[in-house]
């Protein structure tokens, strides 16, 4: 079987033919295009109350699109609010709260629309909320008297912030309290002891809540824990201290585990799609 070799002339004709096909497929530069959203703020947008609020909305299209906003489902008239401006050639809103404005006044559900003669594009609903770091509720915390080997849970119960605060336990010297297979912090901030030892006795178990958006740290009142060893138990009771915590005093023995969390025979956890799901299991035992 013979094959025909290509000549320079045939190769040139092929290249010219392919070039003409590509040119025919090219989109004319002046062809109008409907808008497309290229950048927008996150759906759940927590803002710092000490800084201006910037709600982003960028779009492309030909001709360049115009922008409009709704707030809580109704038209947001930007021209009527002197604190609100729009970035040039953009739909991004800048709300000036640095000079006496309050971020809380601009909370709500925002949505941006980019529109030209070819159509419109709509952003996601953007929920604007101001960060909050409320104060801890005042409470009287009674000292914890615990028998050696028993389980213990120190409740943190931090204030409900936005976003939720980062919880950690420290002492009066701002040293982190050690955690291990016996002592662990739960997702709710509580400190769990599977069984206590005499060395757990101290007067300065302090739960701290750090609010990153407002860069503030708040602390719960110190919790005092006294662990009584079996050797000192009889002496403690005979000293007329409350013996209600020790009515079932028995020799220190090993025992099977029991769950501190989750509690009950079943539990339910709800999480948003795309978030990280954490399933917690903390047990006591000796």
KEZAPA-894910 format. One record per residue (C-alpha): y, z, x; residue number from 1. Coordinates in Angstrom, 2 decimals. Example, Ala and Ser with C-alpha at 12.3 -4.5 7.8 and 13.67 -1.06 7.14 Angstrom:
// KEZAPA-894910
<atom <-4.50 7.80 12.30> 1>
<atom <-1.06 7.14 13.67> 2>
END
This chain:
// KEZAPA-894910
<atom <0.00 0.00 0.00> 1>
<atom <3.39 -1.00 1.40> 2>
<atom <6.61 0.99 1.01> 3>
<atom <10.05 -0.53 0.99> 4>
<atom <12.50 1.01 3.45> 5>
<atom <16.00 1.77 2.20> 6>
<atom <18.85 -0.12 3.79> 7>
<atom <22.36 1.22 4.52> 8>
<atom <23.65 -0.91 1.67> 9>
<atom <21.16 0.53 -0.85> 10>
<atom <21.91 4.09 0.24> 11>
<atom <25.64 3.49 -0.17> 12>
<atom <25.07 2.10 -3.67> 13>
<atom <23.01 5.16 -4.61> 14>
<atom <25.71 7.54 -3.36> 15>
<atom <28.39 5.66 -5.27> 16>
<atom <26.27 5.76 -8.45> 17>
<atom <25.69 9.54 -8.16> 18>
<atom <29.39 10.16 -7.49> 19>
<atom <30.31 8.28 -10.64> 20>
<atom <27.82 10.35 -12.68> 21>
<atom <29.24 13.64 -11.31> 22>
<atom <32.80 12.51 -12.03> 23>
<atom <31.79 11.71 -15.58> 24>
<atom <30.41 15.23 -16.03> 25>
<atom <33.50 17.05 -14.70> 26>
<atom <35.48 18.99 -17.31> 27>
<atom <39.07 17.77 -17.57> 28>
<atom <41.49 20.34 -16.21> 29>
<atom <43.70 20.15 -19.28> 30>
<atom <40.91 20.91 -21.75> 31>
<atom <41.82 23.91 -23.90> 32>
<atom <39.46 26.89 -23.85> 33>
<atom <39.14 29.91 -26.18> 34>
<atom <39.90 33.36 -24.75> 35>
<atom <37.32 35.45 -22.92> 36>
<atom <37.74 39.17 -22.18> 37>
<atom <37.40 39.63 -18.40> 38>
<atom <38.22 43.32 -18.00> 39>
<atom <38.59 46.31 -20.32> 40>
<atom <38.62 50.10 -20.18> 41>
<atom <35.33 51.98 -20.78> 42>
<atom <34.25 52.67 -24.34> 43>
<atom <34.63 56.42 -23.87> 44>
<atom <37.80 56.88 -21.86> 45>
<atom <38.80 60.45 -20.97> 46>
<atom <42.32 60.50 -19.57> 47>
<atom <44.06 62.99 -17.31> 48>
<atom <46.84 64.66 -19.35> 49>
<atom <49.01 64.84 -16.20> 50>
<atom <49.03 61.08 -15.60> 51>
<atom <50.14 58.00 -17.51> 52>
<atom <47.52 56.47 -19.78> 53>
<atom <46.45 52.95 -18.76> 54>
<atom <44.28 51.11 -21.31> 55>
<atom <43.08 47.90 -19.68> 56>
<atom <42.60 44.57 -21.42> 57>
<atom <42.52 41.34 -19.41> 58>
<atom <41.48 37.91 -20.71> 59>
<atom <41.45 34.26 -19.66> 60>
<atom <41.84 31.13 -21.75> 61>
<atom <43.74 27.83 -21.96> 62>
<atom <46.45 28.03 -23.07> 63>
<atom <46.89 31.64 -21.85> 64>
<atom <46.15 34.03 -24.71> 65>
<atom <48.53 36.42 -26.40> 66>
<atom <47.49 40.02 -26.93> 67>
<atom <47.66 42.52 -29.77> 68>
<atom <46.24 45.99 -30.33> 69>
<atom <44.92 48.11 -33.15> 70>
<atom <44.72 51.90 -33.17> 71>
<atom <42.32 53.64 -35.55> 72>
<atom <41.82 50.35 -37.37> 73>
<atom <45.50 49.51 -38.03> 74>
<atom <48.02 47.39 -36.13> 75>
<atom <49.53 49.24 -33.17> 76>
<atom <53.20 48.25 -33.02> 77>
<atom <53.99 48.58 -29.35> 78>
<atom <57.68 47.69 -29.78> 79>
<atom <58.28 50.80 -31.90> 80>
<atom <57.18 53.25 -29.18> 81>
<atom <59.44 53.48 -26.13> 82>
<atom <56.68 55.12 -24.09> 83>
<atom <54.35 52.13 -24.43> 84>
<atom <54.71 48.98 -22.32> 85>
<atom <52.46 45.99 -21.61> 86>
<atom <51.81 44.65 -18.13> 87>
<atom <53.20 41.11 -17.60> 88>
<atom <50.72 38.28 -18.32> 89>
<atom <48.24 40.86 -19.51> 90>
<atom <47.18 42.93 -22.48> 91>
<atom <46.93 46.17 -20.52> 92>
<atom <48.88 49.04 -22.08> 93>
<atom <50.72 51.64 -20.02> 94>
<atom <51.67 54.80 -21.94> 95>
<atom <54.24 56.93 -20.12> 96>
<atom <53.52 60.62 -20.71> 97>
<atom <54.96 61.86 -17.41> 98>
<atom <58.33 62.81 -18.91> 99>
<atom <57.58 65.14 -21.76> 100>
<atom <54.89 63.09 -23.48> 101>
<atom <51.56 64.51 -24.62> 102>
<atom <48.29 62.73 -24.05> 103>
<atom <46.86 64.29 -27.22> 104>
<atom <49.38 62.34 -29.29> 105>
<atom <47.76 59.06 -28.18> 106>
<atom <44.14 59.95 -28.79> 107>
<atom <42.29 57.52 -31.02> 108>
<atom <40.20 54.36 -31.16> 109>
<atom <41.91 51.33 -29.60> 110>
<atom <40.88 47.68 -29.71> 111>
<atom <42.47 44.69 -27.99> 112>
<atom <42.55 41.12 -29.32> 113>
<atom <43.25 38.10 -27.09> 114>
<atom <44.14 34.98 -29.07> 115>
<atom <45.15 31.36 -28.51> 116>
<atom <44.97 28.13 -30.51> 117>
<atom <41.25 27.76 -29.77> 118>
<atom <40.13 31.17 -31.02> 119>
<atom <40.13 34.89 -30.31> 120>
<atom <38.23 37.46 -28.27> 121>
<atom <38.02 41.15 -29.15> 122>
<atom <37.42 44.04 -26.78> 123>
<atom <35.08 46.95 -27.39> 124>
<atom <36.33 49.95 -29.31> 125>
<atom <37.95 52.14 -26.64> 126>
<atom <37.96 55.82 -27.58> 127>
<atom <40.86 57.59 -25.86> 128>
<atom <40.56 61.37 -25.47> 129>
<atom <42.54 63.77 -23.34> 130>
<atom <40.72 65.97 -20.85> 131>
<atom <40.61 69.64 -21.82> 132>
<atom <39.84 72.80 -19.87> 133>
<atom <40.00 75.65 -22.40> 134>
<atom <39.98 79.27 -21.31> 135>
<atom <36.83 81.39 -21.34> 136>
<atom <36.43 83.56 -24.42> 137>
<atom <37.01 87.22 -23.61> 138>
<atom <33.92 89.35 -24.06> 139>
<atom <32.52 92.68 -23.01> 140>
<atom <29.48 92.13 -20.80> 141>
<atom <27.03 95.00 -20.65> 142>
<atom <25.14 95.64 -17.40> 143>
<atom <21.59 94.29 -17.30> 144>
<atom <18.86 96.89 -16.61> 145>
<atom <15.61 95.09 -15.86> 146>
<atom <12.19 96.21 -14.77> 147>
<atom <10.77 94.64 -11.62> 148>
<atom <8.62 91.62 -12.45> 149>
<atom <10.20 90.96 -15.84> 150>
<atom <11.98 87.68 -16.67> 151>
<atom <15.77 87.54 -17.00> 152>
<atom <18.30 85.03 -18.29> 153>
<atom <22.00 85.36 -17.42> 154>
<atom <24.01 83.39 -19.94> 155>
<atom <27.00 81.38 -18.79> 156>
<atom <28.25 80.00 -22.16> 157>
<atom <31.13 77.98 -20.63> 158>
<atom <34.07 76.82 -22.76> 159>
<atom <33.60 73.41 -24.35> 160>
<atom <35.63 71.12 -22.12> 161>
<atom <36.20 67.39 -22.14> 162>
<atom <34.33 66.18 -20.20> 163>
<atom <31.87 69.09 -19.90> 164>
<atom <32.55 71.23 -16.83> 165>
<atom <30.36 71.45 -13.73> 166>
<atom <28.68 74.87 -13.65> 167>
<atom <27.74 76.91 -10.57> 168>
<atom <27.03 80.58 -9.83> 169>
<atom <28.72 82.48 -7.02> 170>
<atom <29.48 86.04 -5.97> 171>
<atom <32.80 87.81 -5.39> 172>
<atom <32.96 86.33 -1.89> 173>
<atom <32.70 82.78 -3.30> 174>
<atom <29.24 82.37 -1.81> 175>
<atom <26.75 80.39 -3.87> 176>
<atom <23.92 82.50 -5.19> 177>
<atom <20.58 81.33 -3.79> 178>
<atom <18.19 79.45 -6.04> 179>
<atom <14.51 78.73 -5.47> 180>
<atom <11.22 78.36 -7.34> 181>
<atom <11.83 81.81 -8.87> 182>
<atom <15.55 81.51 -9.70> 183>
<atom <17.03 78.33 -11.19> 184>
<atom <20.02 77.11 -13.15> 185>
<atom <19.46 75.38 -16.47> 186>
<atom <21.27 72.33 -17.77> 187>
<atom <23.28 74.61 -20.05> 188>
<atom <24.51 76.62 -17.04> 189>
<atom <22.38 79.71 -17.64> 190>
<atom <20.68 81.36 -14.67> 191>
<atom <16.93 81.87 -15.14> 192>
<atom <14.70 84.34 -13.29> 193>
<atom <10.98 83.80 -13.75> 194>
<atom <10.55 87.38 -12.52> 195>
<atom <13.06 89.75 -10.95> 196>
<atom <12.80 91.64 -7.69> 197>
<atom <14.72 94.68 -6.43> 198>
<atom <16.80 92.44 -4.16> 199>
<atom <18.20 90.75 -7.27> 200>
<atom <20.24 93.90 -7.91> 201>
<atom <23.97 93.17 -7.58> 202>
<atom <27.19 93.55 -9.54> 203>
<atom <28.76 90.16 -9.01> 204>
<atom <26.80 87.41 -10.73> 205>
<atom <29.71 85.13 -11.63> 206>
<atom <29.48 81.84 -13.49> 207>
<atom <32.17 79.31 -12.56> 208>
<atom <33.21 76.22 -14.53> 209>
<atom <34.95 73.38 -12.69> 210>
<atom <36.93 70.86 -14.75> 211>
<atom <37.33 67.81 -12.54> 212>
<atom <39.92 65.93 -14.59> 213>
<atom <42.39 68.80 -14.53> 214>
<atom <41.22 70.08 -11.13> 215>
<atom <40.88 73.63 -12.41> 216>
<atom <38.18 76.25 -11.95> 217>
<atom <37.60 79.11 -14.37> 218>
<atom <35.23 82.04 -14.01> 219>
<atom <33.30 84.26 -16.36> 220>
<atom <33.51 88.02 -15.96> 221>
<atom <31.04 89.32 -13.37> 222>
<atom <27.60 90.32 -14.64> 223>
<atom <25.94 93.42 -13.18> 224>
<atom <22.16 93.42 -12.76> 225>
<atom <20.10 96.48 -11.83> 226>
<atom <16.41 95.93 -11.12> 227>
<atom <14.25 99.05 -11.26> 228>
<atom <11.14 99.09 -9.15> 229>
<atom <8.05 100.80 -10.49> 230>
<atom <8.53 103.58 -7.94> 231>
<atom <12.01 104.40 -9.21> 232>
<atom <11.34 103.86 -12.90> 233>
<atom <10.29 107.38 -13.77> 234>
<atom <13.20 108.79 -11.79> 235>
<atom <15.65 106.52 -13.66> 236>
<atom <14.39 107.56 -17.06> 237>
<atom <14.44 111.24 -16.14> 238>
<atom <18.10 110.88 -15.10> 239>
<atom <19.02 110.47 -18.81> 240>
<atom <19.86 106.78 -18.47> 241>
<atom <18.98 104.66 -21.48> 242>
<atom <15.25 104.16 -21.47> 243>
<atom <15.15 101.62 -24.29> 244>
<atom <14.57 98.81 -21.79> 245>
<atom <11.60 100.61 -20.27> 246>
<atom <9.62 101.83 -23.24> 247>
<atom <6.76 99.49 -22.36> 248>
<atom <6.58 100.40 -18.68> 249>
<atom <3.26 99.43 -17.21> 250>
<atom <1.98 98.88 -13.67> 251>
<atom <3.31 95.68 -12.13> 252>
<atom <0.63 93.03 -12.71> 253>
<atom <0.44 89.27 -12.67> 254>
<atom <0.81 87.48 -15.99> 255>
<atom <0.42 83.98 -17.35> 256>
<atom <3.49 81.71 -17.59> 257>
<atom <5.59 81.39 -20.73> 258>
<atom <8.40 78.90 -21.38> 259>
<atom <12.00 80.10 -21.28> 260>
<atom <13.22 76.61 -22.16> 261>
<atom <12.57 74.64 -24.26> 262>
<atom <11.79 77.26 -26.89> 263>
<atom <9.56 76.87 -29.90> 264>
<atom <6.59 74.58 -30.49> 265>
<atom <8.75 71.43 -30.62> 266>
<atom <12.20 70.41 -29.48> 267>
<atom <14.51 67.42 -29.89> 268>
<atom <16.80 65.74 -27.38> 269>
<atom <19.28 63.00 -28.28> 270>
<atom <20.81 60.77 -25.59> 271>
<atom <22.90 57.61 -25.66> 272>
<atom <21.25 54.38 -24.57> 273>
<atom <22.05 53.62 -20.93> 274>
<atom <22.56 57.27 -19.97> 275>
<atom <20.21 59.30 -17.81> 276>
<atom <17.76 61.39 -19.85> 277>
<atom <16.88 64.80 -18.41> 278>
<atom <13.95 66.76 -19.85> 279>
<atom <14.06 70.41 -18.88> 280>
<atom <11.17 72.83 -18.39> 281>
<atom <11.78 76.36 -17.08> 282>
<atom <9.05 79.00 -17.18> 283>
<atom <8.75 82.71 -16.52> 284>
<atom <5.69 84.32 -15.06> 285>
<atom <4.34 86.43 -12.25> 286>
END
